[in-house]
Amino acid sequence: KKIKLLQLRSGLLKFSHVSQADTYKEVLLTFSQKIMLDDTRIRIMQQVTRFIDSETICEQSRSLTF
């Protein structure tokens, strides 16, 4: 399954149907390239690391705030 970027607004990042951590990180890295502040990017990646369950995440929509 592929990740769907549902919404990127007001500091809210939503994904759905996440099944592979690598794919998830790939999307996040692409997204983070648009962010100027390094500490913001680091915070996002830290949240993703905590957010990811080794291989599978519940298919229900999830969100990350930064």
PDB file of N, CA, C, O and CB in Angstrom:
ATOM      1  N   LYS A   1       0.834  -1.197   0.000  1.00  0.00           N
ATOM      2  CA  LYS A   1       0.000   0.000   0.000  1.00  0.00           C
ATOM      3  C   LYS A   1       0.868   1.246   0.000  1.00  0.00           C
ATOM      4  O   LYS A   1       1.983   1.250   0.522  1.00  0.00           O
ATOM      5  CB  LYS A   1      -0.943   0.006   1.211  1.00  0.00           C
ATOM      6  N   LYS A   2       0.341   2.285  -0.588  1.00  0.00           N
ATOM      7  CA  LYS A   2       1.089   3.525  -0.630  1.00  0.00           C
ATOM      8  C   LYS A   2       0.510   4.519   0.363  1.00  0.00           C
ATOM      9  O   LYS A   2      -0.665   4.460   0.727  1.00  0.00           O
ATOM     10  CB  LYS A   2       1.086   4.111  -2.043  1.00  0.00           C
ATOM     11  N   ILE A   3       1.358   5.417   0.781  1.00  0.00           N
ATOM     12  CA  ILE A   3       0.929   6.443   1.717  1.00  0.00           C
ATOM     13  C   ILE A   3       0.134   7.513   0.981  1.00  0.00           C
ATOM     14  O   ILE A   3       0.460   7.884  -0.147  1.00  0.00           O
ATOM     15  CB  ILE A   3       2.141   7.066   2.439  1.00  0.00           C
ATOM     16  N   LYS A   4      -0.885   7.986   1.617  1.00  0.00           N
ATOM     17  CA  LYS A   4      -1.643   9.090   1.034  1.00  0.00           C
ATOM     18  C   LYS A   4      -1.474  10.309   1.931  1.00  0.00           C
ATOM     19  O   LYS A   4      -1.794  10.270   3.119  1.00  0.00           O
ATOM     20  CB  LYS A   4      -3.158   8.720   0.865  1.00  0.00           C
ATOM     21  N   LEU A   5      -0.972  11.380   1.351  1.00  0.00           N
ATOM     22  CA  LEU A   5      -0.843  12.617   2.105  1.00  0.00           C
ATOM     23  C   LEU A   5      -2.196  13.304   2.072  1.00  0.00           C
ATOM     24  O   LEU A   5      -2.606  13.851   1.049  1.00  0.00           O
ATOM     25  CB  LEU A   5       0.287  13.542   1.525  1.00  0.00           C
ATOM     26  N   LEU A   6      -2.878  13.268   3.198  1.00  0.00           N
ATOM     27  CA  LEU A   6      -4.239  13.781   3.242  1.00  0.00           C
ATOM     28  C   LEU A   6      -4.294  15.291   3.414  1.00  0.00           C
ATOM     29  O   LEU A   6      -5.060  15.982   2.743  1.00  0.00           O
ATOM     30  CB  LEU A   6      -4.994  13.121   4.354  1.00  0.00           C
ATOM     31  N   GLN A   7      -3.460  15.793   4.335  1.00  0.00           N
ATOM     32  CA  GLN A   7      -3.576  17.210   4.621  1.00  0.00           C
ATOM     33  C   GLN A   7      -2.266  17.746   5.174  1.00  0.00           C
ATOM     34  O   GLN A   7      -1.606  17.093   5.981  1.00  0.00           O
ATOM     35  CB  GLN A   7      -4.718  17.470   5.604  1.00  0.00           C
ATOM     36  N   LEU A   8      -1.904  18.921   4.738  1.00  0.00           N
ATOM     37  CA  LEU A   8      -0.710  19.577   5.255  1.00  0.00           C
ATOM     38  C   LEU A   8      -1.068  21.027   5.493  1.00  0.00           C
ATOM     39  O   LEU A   8      -0.964  21.867   4.600  1.00  0.00           O
ATOM     40  CB  LEU A   8       0.508  19.439   4.273  1.00  0.00           C
ATOM     41  N   ARG A   9      -1.495  21.308   6.722  1.00  0.00           N
ATOM     42  CA  ARG A   9      -2.062  22.617   7.000  1.00  0.00           C
ATOM     43  C   ARG A   9      -1.985  22.907   8.493  1.00  0.00           C
ATOM     44  O   ARG A   9      -2.229  22.015   9.306  1.00  0.00           O
ATOM     45  CB  ARG A   9      -3.516  22.698   6.505  1.00  0.00           C
ATOM     46  N   SER A  10      -1.658  24.113   8.859  1.00  0.00           N
ATOM     47  CA  SER A  10      -1.631  24.513  10.261  1.00  0.00           C
ATOM     48  C   SER A  10      -0.777  23.588  11.114  1.00  0.00           C
ATOM     49  O   SER A  10      -1.128  23.280  12.252  1.00  0.00           O
ATOM     50  CB  SER A  10      -3.032  24.554  10.810  1.00  0.00           C
ATOM     51  N   GLY A  11       0.343  23.149  10.560  1.00  0.00           N
ATOM     52  CA  GLY A  11       1.237  22.303  11.336  1.00  0.00           C
ATOM     53  C   GLY A  11       0.692  20.916  11.583  1.00  0.00           C
ATOM     54  O   GLY A  11       1.082  20.258  12.547  1.00  0.00           O
ATOM     55  N   LEU A  12      -0.206  20.460  10.723  1.00  0.00           N
ATOM     56  CA  LEU A  12      -0.767  19.127  10.898  1.00  0.00           C
ATOM     57  C   LEU A  12      -0.461  18.274   9.672  1.00  0.00           C
ATOM     58  O   LEU A  12      -0.751  18.663   8.541  1.00  0.00           O
ATOM     59  CB  LEU A  12      -2.291  19.200  11.145  1.00  0.00           C
ATOM     60  N   LEU A  13       0.123  17.116   9.915  1.00  0.00           N
ATOM     61  CA  LEU A  13       0.513  16.242   8.819  1.00  0.00           C
ATOM     62  C   LEU A  13      -0.257  14.945   8.968  1.00  0.00           C
ATOM     63  O   LEU A  13      -0.073  14.224   9.949  1.00  0.00           O
ATOM     64  CB  LEU A  13       2.057  15.988   8.803  1.00  0.00           C
ATOM     65  N   LYS A  14      -1.122  14.638   8.006  1.00  0.00           N
ATOM     66  CA  LYS A  14      -1.952  13.437   8.119  1.00  0.00           C
ATOM     67  C   LYS A  14      -1.618  12.423   7.029  1.00  0.00           C
ATOM     68  O   LYS A  14      -1.393  12.767   5.868  1.00  0.00           O
ATOM     69  CB  LYS A  14      -3.434  13.809   8.048  1.00  0.00           C
ATOM     70  N   PHE A  15      -1.595  11.160   7.449  1.00  0.00           N
ATOM     71  CA  PHE A  15      -1.343  10.096   6.495  1.00  0.00           C
ATOM     72  C   PHE A  15      -2.375   8.992   6.686  1.00  0.00           C
ATOM     73  O   PHE A  15      -2.951   8.854   7.765  1.00  0.00           O
ATOM     74  CB  PHE A  15       0.089   9.542   6.651  1.00  0.00           C
ATOM     75  N   SER A  16      -2.602   8.224   5.659  1.00  0.00           N
ATOM     76  CA  SER A  16      -3.480   7.073   5.799  1.00  0.00           C
ATOM     77  C   SER A  16      -2.907   5.901   5.032  1.00  0.00           C
ATOM     78  O   SER A  16      -2.103   6.075   4.116  1.00  0.00           O
ATOM     79  CB  SER A  16      -4.897   7.399   5.308  1.00  0.00           C
ATOM     80  N   HIS A  17      -3.326   4.711   5.412  1.00  0.00           N
ATOM     81  CA  HIS A  17      -2.879   3.482   4.752  1.00  0.00           C
ATOM     82  C   HIS A  17      -1.359   3.368   4.724  1.00  0.00           C
ATOM     83  O   HIS A  17      -0.758   3.123   3.678  1.00  0.00           O
ATOM     84  CB  HIS A  17      -3.423   3.423   3.335  1.00  0.00           C
ATOM     85  N   VAL A  18      -0.759   3.548   5.882  1.00  0.00           N
ATOM     86  CA  VAL A  18       0.693   3.442   5.980  1.00  0.00           C
ATOM     87  C   VAL A  18       1.049   2.004   6.313  1.00  0.00           C
ATOM     88  O   VAL A  18       0.564   1.455   7.303  1.00  0.00           O
ATOM     89  CB  VAL A  18       1.263   4.421   7.052  1.00  0.00           C
ATOM     90  N   SER A  19       1.891   1.390   5.494  1.00  0.00           N
ATOM     91  CA  SER A  19       2.241   0.005   5.778  1.00  0.00           C
ATOM     92  C   SER A  19       3.740  -0.228   5.852  1.00  0.00           C
ATOM     93  O   SER A  19       4.185  -1.208   6.449  1.00  0.00           O
ATOM     94  CB  SER A  19       1.651  -0.887   4.736  1.00  0.00           C
ATOM     95  N   GLN A  20       4.521   0.658   5.255  1.00  0.00           N
ATOM     96  CA  GLN A  20       5.968   0.470   5.289  1.00  0.00           C
ATOM     97  C   GLN A  20       6.677   1.697   5.824  1.00  0.00           C
ATOM     98  O   GLN A  20       6.462   2.818   5.363  1.00  0.00           O
ATOM     99  CB  GLN A  20       6.489   0.138   3.908  1.00  0.00           C
ATOM    100  N   ALA A  21       7.533   1.456   6.813  1.00  0.00           N
ATOM    101  CA  ALA A  21       8.241   2.560   7.456  1.00  0.00           C
ATOM    102  C   ALA A  21       9.108   3.320   6.459  1.00  0.00           C
ATOM    103  O   ALA A  21       9.181   4.548   6.508  1.00  0.00           O
ATOM    104  CB  ALA A  21       9.102   2.039   8.605  1.00  0.00           C
ATOM    105  N   ASP A  22       9.767   2.594   5.553  1.00  0.00           N
ATOM    106  CA  ASP A  22      10.636   3.251   4.584  1.00  0.00           C
ATOM    107  C   ASP A  22       9.845   4.213   3.698  1.00  0.00           C
ATOM    108  O   ASP A  22      10.280   5.334   3.435  1.00  0.00           O
ATOM    109  CB  ASP A  22      11.355   2.210   3.723  1.00  0.00           C
ATOM    110  N   THR A  23       8.691   3.761   3.248  1.00  0.00           N
ATOM    111  CA  THR A  23       7.857   4.610   2.400  1.00  0.00           C
ATOM    112  C   THR A  23       7.422   5.845   3.175  1.00  0.00           C
ATOM    113  O   THR A  23       7.430   6.961   2.655  1.00  0.00           O
ATOM    114  CB  THR A  23       6.626   3.833   1.884  1.00  0.00           C
ATOM    115  N   TYR A  24       7.045   5.625   4.417  1.00  0.00           N
ATOM    116  CA  TYR A  24       6.598   6.717   5.268  1.00  0.00           C
ATOM    117  C   TYR A  24       7.707   7.749   5.432  1.00  0.00           C
ATOM    118  O   TYR A  24       7.480   8.951   5.294  1.00  0.00           O
ATOM    119  CB  TYR A  24       6.151   6.188   6.637  1.00  0.00           C
ATOM    120  N   LYS A  25       8.921   7.257   5.731  1.00  0.00           N
ATOM    121  CA  LYS A  25      10.048   8.160   5.913  1.00  0.00           C
ATOM    122  C   LYS A  25      10.379   8.890   4.622  1.00  0.00           C
ATOM    123  O   LYS A  25      10.765  10.059   4.635  1.00  0.00           O
ATOM    124  CB  LYS A  25      11.266   7.396   6.408  1.00  0.00           C
ATOM    125  N   GLU A  26      10.224   8.195   3.524  1.00  0.00           N
ATOM    126  CA  GLU A  26      10.510   8.813   2.224  1.00  0.00           C
ATOM    127  C   GLU A  26       9.609  10.015   1.996  1.00  0.00           C
ATOM    128  O   GLU A  26      10.069  11.068   1.555  1.00  0.00           O
ATOM    129  CB  GLU A  26      10.333   7.794   1.085  1.00  0.00           C
ATOM    130  N   VAL A  27       8.336   9.859   2.293  1.00  0.00           N
ATOM    131  CA  VAL A  27       7.389  10.968   2.150  1.00  0.00           C
ATOM    132  C   VAL A  27       7.748  12.103   3.090  1.00  0.00           C
ATOM    133  O   VAL A  27       7.699  13.276   2.721  1.00  0.00           O
ATOM    134  CB  VAL A  27       5.956  10.495   2.420  1.00  0.00           C
ATOM    135  N   LEU A  28       8.115  11.730   4.326  1.00  0.00           N
ATOM    136  CA  LEU A  28       8.471  12.742   5.314  1.00  0.00           C
ATOM    137  C   LEU A  28       9.721  13.501   4.904  1.00  0.00           C
ATOM    138  O   LEU A  28       9.799  14.715   5.095  1.00  0.00           O
ATOM    139  CB  LEU A  28       8.677  12.103   6.677  1.00  0.00           C
ATOM    140  N   LEU A  29      10.703  12.799   4.341  1.00  0.00           N
ATOM    141  CA  LEU A  29      11.928  13.459   3.908  1.00  0.00           C
ATOM    142  C   LEU A  29      11.628  14.438   2.789  1.00  0.00           C
ATOM    143  O   LEU A  29      12.165  15.546   2.760  1.00  0.00           O
ATOM    144  CB  LEU A  29      12.969  12.430   3.453  1.00  0.00           C
ATOM    145  N   THR A  30      10.770  14.026   1.869  1.00  0.00           N
ATOM    146  CA  THR A  30      10.368  14.913   0.784  1.00  0.00           C
ATOM    147  C   THR A  30       9.691  16.151   1.352  1.00  0.00           C
ATOM    148  O   THR A  30       9.949  17.276   0.923  1.00  0.00           O
ATOM    149  CB  THR A  30       9.430  14.187  -0.199  1.00  0.00           C
ATOM    150  N   PHE A  31       8.818  15.919   2.327  1.00  0.00           N
ATOM    151  CA  PHE A  31       8.114  17.025   2.969  1.00  0.00           C
ATOM    152  C   PHE A  31       9.082  17.932   3.727  1.00  0.00           C
ATOM    153  O   PHE A  31       8.983  19.158   3.669  1.00  0.00           O
ATOM    154  CB  PHE A  31       7.043  16.490   3.921  1.00  0.00           C
ATOM    155  N   SER A  32      10.022  17.300   4.441  1.00  0.00           N
ATOM    156  CA  SER A  32      10.927  18.076   5.281  1.00  0.00           C
ATOM    157  C   SER A  32      11.852  18.979   4.471  1.00  0.00           C
ATOM    158  O   SER A  32      12.369  19.966   4.993  1.00  0.00           O
ATOM    159  CB  SER A  32      11.751  17.150   6.139  1.00  0.00           C
ATOM    160  N   GLN A  33      12.062  18.645   3.200  1.00  0.00           N
ATOM    161  CA  GLN A  33      12.906  19.478   2.358  1.00  0.00           C
ATOM    162  C   GLN A  33      12.280  20.849   2.140  1.00  0.00           C
ATOM    163  O   GLN A  33      12.966  21.804   1.775  1.00  0.00           O
ATOM    164  CB  GLN A  33      13.158  18.795   1.020  1.00  0.00           C
ATOM    165  N   LYS A  34      10.991  20.937   2.363  1.00  0.00           N
ATOM    166  CA  LYS A  34      10.304  22.210   2.181  1.00  0.00           C
ATOM    167  C   LYS A  34      10.349  23.057   3.452  1.00  0.00           C
ATOM    168  O   LYS A  34       9.915  24.209   3.463  1.00  0.00           O
ATOM    169  CB  LYS A  34       8.856  21.971   1.762  1.00  0.00           C
ATOM    170  N   ILE A  35      10.879  22.467   4.516  1.00  0.00           N
ATOM    171  CA  ILE A  35      10.925  23.176   5.790  1.00  0.00           C
ATOM    172  C   ILE A  35      12.295  23.812   5.980  1.00  0.00           C
ATOM    173  O   ILE A  35      13.326  23.158   5.820  1.00  0.00           O
ATOM    174  CB  ILE A  35      10.605  22.222   6.959  1.00  0.00           C
ATOM    175  N   MET A  36      12.294  25.076   6.319  1.00  0.00           N
ATOM    176  CA  MET A  36      13.543  25.802   6.444  1.00  0.00           C
ATOM    177  C   MET A  36      14.302  25.488   7.726  1.00  0.00           C
ATOM    178  O   MET A  36      15.526  25.363   7.713  1.00  0.00           O
ATOM    179  CB  MET A  36      13.278  27.262   6.372  1.00  0.00           C
ATOM    180  N   LEU A  37      13.575  25.360   8.832  1.00  0.00           N
ATOM    181  CA  LEU A  37      14.224  25.186  10.121  1.00  0.00           C
ATOM    182  C   LEU A  37      14.610  23.741  10.388  1.00  0.00           C
ATOM    183  O   LEU A  37      13.763  22.848  10.361  1.00  0.00           O
ATOM    184  CB  LEU A  37      13.326  25.679  11.217  1.00  0.00           C
ATOM    185  N   ASP A  38      15.898  23.516  10.647  1.00  0.00           N
ATOM    186  CA  ASP A  38      16.390  22.170  10.899  1.00  0.00           C
ATOM    187  C   ASP A  38      15.768  21.555  12.144  1.00  0.00           C
ATOM    188  O   ASP A  38      15.455  20.364  12.157  1.00  0.00           O
ATOM    189  CB  ASP A  38      17.891  22.187  11.032  1.00  0.00           C
ATOM    190  N   ASP A  39      15.587  22.357  13.192  1.00  0.00           N
ATOM    191  CA  ASP A  39      15.056  21.784  14.427  1.00  0.00           C
ATOM    192  C   ASP A  39      13.619  21.311  14.230  1.00  0.00           C
ATOM    193  O   ASP A  39      13.188  20.352  14.870  1.00  0.00           O
ATOM    194  CB  ASP A  39      15.124  22.810  15.569  1.00  0.00           C
ATOM    195  N   THR A  40      12.882  21.975  13.352  1.00  0.00           N
ATOM    196  CA  THR A  40      11.528  21.530  13.048  1.00  0.00           C
ATOM    197  C   THR A  40      11.579  20.186  12.337  1.00  0.00           C
ATOM    198  O   THR A  40      10.795  19.285  12.637  1.00  0.00           O
ATOM    199  CB  THR A  40      10.785  22.575  12.184  1.00  0.00           C
ATOM    200  N   ARG A  41      12.499  20.058  11.399  1.00  0.00           N
ATOM    201  CA  ARG A  41      12.648  18.818  10.654  1.00  0.00           C
ATOM    202  C   ARG A  41      13.026  17.676  11.602  1.00  0.00           C
ATOM    203  O   ARG A  41      12.498  16.568  11.504  1.00  0.00           O
ATOM    204  CB  ARG A  41      13.708  18.978   9.544  1.00  0.00           C
ATOM    205  N   ILE A  42      13.951  17.971  12.521  1.00  0.00           N
ATOM    206  CA  ILE A  42      14.380  16.959  13.481  1.00  0.00           C
ATOM    207  C   ILE A  42      13.219  16.529  14.359  1.00  0.00           C
ATOM    208  O   ILE A  42      13.046  15.339  14.620  1.00  0.00           O
ATOM    209  CB  ILE A  42      15.529  17.486  14.345  1.00  0.00           C
ATOM    210  N   ARG A  43      12.424  17.485  14.816  1.00  0.00           N
ATOM    211  CA  ARG A  43      11.274  17.155  15.660  1.00  0.00           C
ATOM    212  C   ARG A  43      10.312  16.248  14.910  1.00  0.00           C
ATOM    213  O   ARG A  43       9.792  15.286  15.476  1.00  0.00           O
ATOM    214  CB  ARG A  43      10.550  18.433  16.120  1.00  0.00           C
ATOM    215  N   ILE A  44      10.073  16.551  13.636  1.00  0.00           N
ATOM    216  CA  ILE A  44       9.168  15.730  12.844  1.00  0.00           C
ATOM    217  C   ILE A  44       9.703  14.312  12.727  1.00  0.00           C
ATOM    218  O   ILE A  44       8.960  13.351  12.929  1.00  0.00           O
ATOM    219  CB  ILE A  44       8.964  16.339  11.453  1.00  0.00           C
ATOM    220  N   MET A  45      10.971  14.173  12.405  1.00  0.00           N
ATOM    221  CA  MET A  45      11.548  12.847  12.247  1.00  0.00           C
ATOM    222  C   MET A  45      11.531  12.072  13.561  1.00  0.00           C
ATOM    223  O   MET A  45      11.348  10.855  13.560  1.00  0.00           O
ATOM    224  CB  MET A  45      12.972  12.953  11.720  1.00  0.00           C
ATOM    225  N   GLN A  46      11.718  12.761  14.673  1.00  0.00           N
ATOM    226  CA  GLN A  46      11.667  12.101  15.972  1.00  0.00           C
ATOM    227  C   GLN A  46      10.265  11.573  16.235  1.00  0.00           C
ATOM    228  O   GLN A  46      10.095  10.467  16.747  1.00  0.00           O
ATOM    229  CB  GLN A  46      12.097  13.065  17.090  1.00  0.00           C
ATOM    230  N   GLN A  47       9.271  12.366  15.884  1.00  0.00           N
ATOM    231  CA  GLN A  47       7.895  11.935  16.069  1.00  0.00           C
ATOM    232  C   GLN A  47       7.579  10.752  15.180  1.00  0.00           C
ATOM    233  O   GLN A  47       6.877   9.828  15.591  1.00  0.00           O
ATOM    234  CB  GLN A  47       6.933  13.077  15.785  1.00  0.00           C
ATOM    235  N   VAL A  48       8.093  10.777  13.969  1.00  0.00           N
ATOM    236  CA  VAL A  48       7.858   9.680  13.035  1.00  0.00           C
ATOM    237  C   VAL A  48       8.480   8.403  13.577  1.00  0.00           C
ATOM    238  O   VAL A  48       7.880   7.331  13.507  1.00  0.00           O
ATOM    239  CB  VAL A  48       8.430  10.012  11.640  1.00  0.00           C
ATOM    240  N   THR A  49       9.683   8.526  14.117  1.00  0.00           N
ATOM    241  CA  THR A  49      10.365   7.363  14.679  1.00  0.00           C
ATOM    242  C   THR A  49       9.523   6.736  15.780  1.00  0.00           C
ATOM    243  O   THR A  49       9.397   5.514  15.855  1.00  0.00           O
ATOM    244  CB  THR A  49      11.750   7.754  15.223  1.00  0.00           C
ATOM    245  N   ARG A  50       8.945   7.577  16.636  1.00  0.00           N
ATOM    246  CA  ARG A  50       8.094   7.057  17.711  1.00  0.00           C
ATOM    247  C   ARG A  50       6.775   6.545  17.155  1.00  0.00           C
ATOM    248  O   ARG A  50       6.172   5.615  17.692  1.00  0.00           O
ATOM    249  CB  ARG A  50       7.835   8.141  18.769  1.00  0.00           C
ATOM    250  N   PHE A  51       6.344   7.167  16.075  1.00  0.00           N
ATOM    251  CA  PHE A  51       5.034   6.898  15.491  1.00  0.00           C
ATOM    252  C   PHE A  51       4.980   5.557  14.759  1.00  0.00           C
ATOM    253  O   PHE A  51       3.959   4.869  14.771  1.00  0.00           O
ATOM    254  CB  PHE A  51       4.662   8.011  14.540  1.00  0.00           C
ATOM    255  N   ILE A  52       6.090   5.203  14.127  1.00  0.00           N
ATOM    256  CA  ILE A  52       6.125   4.002  13.305  1.00  0.00           C
ATOM    257  C   ILE A  52       6.232   2.739  14.147  1.00  0.00           C
ATOM    258  O   ILE A  52       7.063   2.646  15.050  1.00  0.00           O
ATOM    259  CB  ILE A  52       7.282   4.071  12.332  1.00  0.00           C
ATOM    260  N   ASP A  53       5.390   1.786  13.841  1.00  0.00           N
ATOM    261  CA  ASP A  53       5.441   0.478  14.494  1.00  0.00           C
ATOM    262  C   ASP A  53       6.118  -0.431  13.490  1.00  0.00           C
ATOM    263  O   ASP A  53       5.570  -0.703  12.422  1.00  0.00           O
ATOM    264  CB  ASP A  53       3.994  -0.062  14.918  1.00  0.00           C
ATOM    265  N   SER A  54       7.297  -0.897  13.824  1.00  0.00           N
ATOM    266  CA  SER A  54       8.257  -1.514  12.908  1.00  0.00           C
ATOM    267  C   SER A  54       7.836  -1.645  11.457  1.00  0.00           C
ATOM    268  O   SER A  54       8.495  -1.081  10.584  1.00  0.00           O
ATOM    269  CB  SER A  54       8.579  -2.829  13.397  1.00  0.00           C
ATOM    270  N   GLU A  55       6.770  -2.364  11.165  1.00  0.00           N
ATOM    271  CA  GLU A  55       6.398  -2.521   9.760  1.00  0.00           C
ATOM    272  C   GLU A  55       5.002  -1.995   9.437  1.00  0.00           C
ATOM    273  O   GLU A  55       4.765  -1.450   8.359  1.00  0.00           O
ATOM    274  CB  GLU A  55       6.481  -3.968   9.378  1.00  0.00           C
ATOM    275  N   THR A  56       4.098  -2.164  10.372  1.00  0.00           N
ATOM    276  CA  THR A  56       2.711  -1.839  10.048  1.00  0.00           C
ATOM    277  C   THR A  56       2.101  -0.826  11.005  1.00  0.00           C
ATOM    278  O   THR A  56       2.326  -0.876  12.214  1.00  0.00           O
ATOM    279  CB  THR A  56       1.880  -3.091  10.049  1.00  0.00           C
ATOM    280  N   ILE A  57       1.340   0.076  10.454  1.00  0.00           N
ATOM    281  CA  ILE A  57       0.590   1.044  11.247  1.00  0.00           C
ATOM    282  C   ILE A  57      -0.879   0.835  10.910  1.00  0.00           C
ATOM    283  O   ILE A  57      -1.236   0.514   9.776  1.00  0.00           O
ATOM    284  CB  ILE A  57       1.052   2.533  10.960  1.00  0.00           C
ATOM    285  N   CYS A  58      -1.705   1.021  11.898  1.00  0.00           N
ATOM    286  CA  CYS A  58      -3.145   0.876  11.676  1.00  0.00           C
ATOM    287  C   CYS A  58      -3.557   1.701  10.461  1.00  0.00           C
ATOM    288  O   CYS A  58      -3.087   2.823  10.275  1.00  0.00           O
ATOM    289  CB  CYS A  58      -3.949   1.314  12.935  1.00  0.00           C
ATOM    290  N   GLU A  59      -4.425   1.145   9.648  1.00  0.00           N
ATOM    291  CA  GLU A  59      -4.822   1.822   8.417  1.00  0.00           C
ATOM    292  C   GLU A  59      -5.687   3.055   8.657  1.00  0.00           C
ATOM    293  O   GLU A  59      -5.905   3.865   7.756  1.00  0.00           O
ATOM    294  CB  GLU A  59      -5.559   0.864   7.532  1.00  0.00           C
ATOM    295  N   GLN A  60      -6.167   3.180   9.868  1.00  0.00           N
ATOM    296  CA  GLN A  60      -6.961   4.360  10.200  1.00  0.00           C
ATOM    297  C   GLN A  60      -6.074   5.594  10.057  1.00  0.00           C
ATOM    298  O   GLN A  60      -4.880   5.537  10.351  1.00  0.00           O
ATOM    299  CB  GLN A  60      -7.556   4.259  11.647  1.00  0.00           C
ATOM    300  N   SER A  61      -6.639   6.688   9.616  1.00  0.00           N
ATOM    301  CA  SER A  61      -5.865   7.907   9.409  1.00  0.00           C
ATOM    302  C   SER A  61      -5.148   8.322  10.686  1.00  0.00           C
ATOM    303  O   SER A  61      -5.705   8.251  11.781  1.00  0.00           O
ATOM    304  CB  SER A  61      -6.770   9.038   8.924  1.00  0.00           C
ATOM    305  N   ARG A  62      -3.918   8.751  10.527  1.00  0.00           N
ATOM    306  CA  ARG A  62      -3.096   9.192  11.651  1.00  0.00           C
ATOM    307  C   ARG A  62      -2.639  10.619  11.394  1.00  0.00           C
ATOM    308  O   ARG A  62      -2.713  11.115  10.270  1.00  0.00           O
ATOM    309  CB  ARG A  62      -1.877   8.249  11.862  1.00  0.00           C
ATOM    310  N   SER A  63      -2.170  11.266  12.439  1.00  0.00           N
ATOM    311  CA  SER A  63      -1.678  12.624  12.235  1.00  0.00           C
ATOM    312  C   SER A  63      -0.457  12.895  13.099  1.00  0.00           C
ATOM    313  O   SER A  63      -0.275  12.296  14.158  1.00  0.00           O
ATOM    314  CB  SER A  63      -2.775  13.641  12.542  1.00  0.00           C
ATOM    315  N   LEU A  64       0.370  13.807  12.624  1.00  0.00           N
ATOM    316  CA  LEU A  64       1.549  14.247  13.356  1.00  0.00           C
ATOM    317  C   LEU A  64       1.471  15.759  13.475  1.00  0.00           C
ATOM    318  O   LEU A  64       1.136  16.455  12.516  1.00  0.00           O
ATOM    319  CB  LEU A  64       2.876  13.795  12.648  1.00  0.00           C
ATOM    320  N   THR A  65       1.779  16.252  14.649  1.00  0.00           N
ATOM    321  CA  THR A  65       1.826  17.707  14.800  1.00  0.00           C
ATOM    322  C   THR A  65       3.271  18.109  15.043  1.00  0.00           C
ATOM    323  O   THR A  65       4.045  17.349  15.624  1.00  0.00           O
ATOM    324  CB  THR A  65       0.900  18.196  15.968  1.00  0.00           C
ATOM    325  N   PHE A  66       3.628  19.292  14.602  1.00  0.00           N
ATOM    326  CA  PHE A  66       4.999  19.753  14.786  1.00  0.00           C
ATOM    327  C   PHE A  66       5.010  21.251  15.033  1.00  0.00           C
ATOM    328  O   PHE A  66       6.076  21.839  15.213  1.00  0.00           O
ATOM    329  CB  PHE A  66       5.865  19.401  13.561  1.00  0.00           C
TER     330      PHE A  66
END
